[in-house]
Amino acid sequence: MGVHKGIYFAITIVVLLTGVRMFIAEIVPAFRGIAQKVIPGARPALDCPVVFPRAPTAVIIGFVSGLVVFLIFMGIFIATGFAVIVLPMIMLFFPGGAAAVFGNASGGWKGAVLGGVINGAVLAIGQAVTLPALTYGPELATLADPDWYIIIWLLKALLGPFLGGS
């Protein structure tokens, strides 16, 4: 059963990454002409899976280390009654894998682990702290990438006085 699930996961990721590469191969040239006219010298921003082929082992290391850290935080939050957080597998895999690839490039396997650990910690803490702060769209706290928590808090700080909140 475990081997079957592992093979299924691997096939799913290959299909997903192939789709992302096909999409990027089509969309980047389509917008290149417009981008060069609007912002000369612009470079396209691409999604996390683009870097996965550079260090596939680091991707798995980042995912697993981020998952472990997230589960530890989940246990701590449940034991203390602070928050109940939802396990965001996609956000642990994609940004955690990309963080591990960059961590691997600068710090080897330790950098890959640290990239995943930081991603898992930011996801856990960000989700626990952000969910109570959201009046509209609380699902954003459970479906967000790690950087989104910073954006939410910046928007609340900047727009809070105008919206009658703190």
C-alpha positions in Angstrom: 0.0 0.0 0.0 2.8 2.5 0.9 4.7 1.7 -2.3 1.5 2.2 -4.3 0.9 5.6 -2.7 4.5 6.6 -3.3 4.3 5.7 -6.9 1.0 7.5 -7.2 2.5 10.6 -5.6 5.6 10.5 -8.0 3.4 10.2 -11.0 1.2 13.0 -9.9 4.1 15.3 -9.4 5.6 14.4 -12.8 2.3 15.2 -14.5 2.0 18.4 -12.5 5.6 19.6 -13.3 5.1 18.7 -17.0 2.0 20.7 -17.1 3.7 23.7 -15.4 6.6 23.5 -17.9 4.2 23.3 -20.9 2.2 26.3 -19.6 5.3 28.4 -19.0 6.7 27.4 -22.5 3.5 28.8 -24.0 2.7 31.8 -21.8 6.2 33.4 -21.6 6.6 34.0 -25.3 3.0 35.2 -25.6 3.6 38.0 -23.1 7.2 38.8 -24.0 6.3 41.3 -26.7 3.9 43.2 -24.4 6.3 43.1 -21.5 9.2 44.5 -23.6 7.0 47.4 -24.7 5.7 48.2 -21.3 8.8 47.5 -19.2 11.9 47.1 -21.4 14.3 44.5 -20.0 11.6 42.8 -17.9 12.1 39.2 -16.9 9.2 36.9 -16.3 8.5 35.6 -12.8 8.0 31.9 -12.8 6.4 29.5 -10.3 8.3 27.4 -7.7 8.3 24.1 -9.7 10.6 25.6 -12.3 13.6 25.2 -10.0 12.7 21.6 -8.9 14.8 19.9 -11.7 18.0 21.7 -10.4 18.0 19.6 -7.1 15.1 17.0 -6.9 16.5 15.5 -3.8 16.5 18.8 -2.1 12.9 19.3 -3.0 12.0 16.1 -1.0 14.3 17.1 1.9 12.6 20.5 2.0 9.1 19.0 2.0 9.8 16.5 4.7 11.7 18.9 7.0 8.9 21.5 6.6 6.2 18.8 7.2 8.0 17.7 10.4 8.3 21.2 11.7 4.7 22.0 10.9 3.5 18.8 12.7 5.6 19.8 15.7 4.0 23.2 15.8 0.6 21.6 15.3 1.2 19.5 18.4 2.4 22.4 20.4 -0.6 24.6 19.4 -3.1 21.8 20.2 -1.5 21.0 23.6 -1.5 24.7 24.6 -4.9 25.5 23.1 -3.4 28.4 21.1 -4.8 27.4 17.7 -5.9 24.6 15.6 -4.1 24.7 12.3 -4.8 22.9 9.1 -2.0 20.9 7.4 -1.4 22.7 4.0 0.3 20.0 2.0 0.6 21.9 -1.2 2.2 24.9 0.5 4.6 22.7 2.4 5.6 21.0 -0.9 5.9 23.7 -3.4 7.4 26.7 -1.6 9.2 24.3 0.8 10.8 22.4 -2.1 11.8 25.7 -3.8 13.3 27.0 -0.6 15.2 23.8 -0.2 16.6 24.0 -3.7 18.0 27.5 -3.0 19.1 26.4 0.4 20.9 23.4 -1.1 22.7 25.7 -3.6 24.1 27.9 -0.8 24.4 25.5 2.1 24.2 21.9 0.8 21.9 19.5 2.6 21.9 21.6 5.7 20.7 24.5 3.7 18.0 22.3 2.1 16.8 21.3 5.5 16.8 24.8 6.8 14.8 26.0 3.8 12.1 23.5 4.5 12.2 24.2 8.3 11.7 27.9 7.7 8.9 27.3 5.3 7.1 24.9 7.8 7.6 27.3 10.7 6.3 30.4 8.8 3.3 28.4 7.5 2.4 27.1 11.0 2.9 30.4 12.9 1.5 32.5 10.1 -1.7 30.4 9.9 -2.2 30.4 13.7 -1.7 34.1 14.0 -3.4 35.3 10.8 -6.7 33.3 11.0 -8.2 35.2 13.9 -7.2 38.5 12.3 -9.1 37.9 9.1 -12.7 39.2 9.1 -13.4 38.4 5.4 -12.0 35.4 3.6 -10.6 33.4 6.6 -9.7 30.6 4.2 -6.8 32.8 3.1 -5.1 31.8 6.3 -5.2 28.1 5.5 -4.6 28.3 1.7 -1.8 30.8 1.6 1.9 30.6 0.7 4.3 31.7 3.5 4.8 35.1 2.1 1.1 35.8 2.0 1.0 36.1 5.8 3.4 39.0 5.7 1.3 40.7 3.0 -1.9 40.2 5.1 -0.3 41.8 8.1 1.1 44.7 6.1 -2.3 45.4 4.5 -4.0 45.3 7.9 -1.5 47.7 9.3 -1.8 50.1 6.3 -5.5 49.9 5.7 -6.7 49.2 9.3 -7.2 52.9 10.2 -9.2 53.5 7.0 -11.4 50.4 7.6 -12.1 51.2 11.2 -10.0 48.3 12.5 -6.7 48.3 14.4 
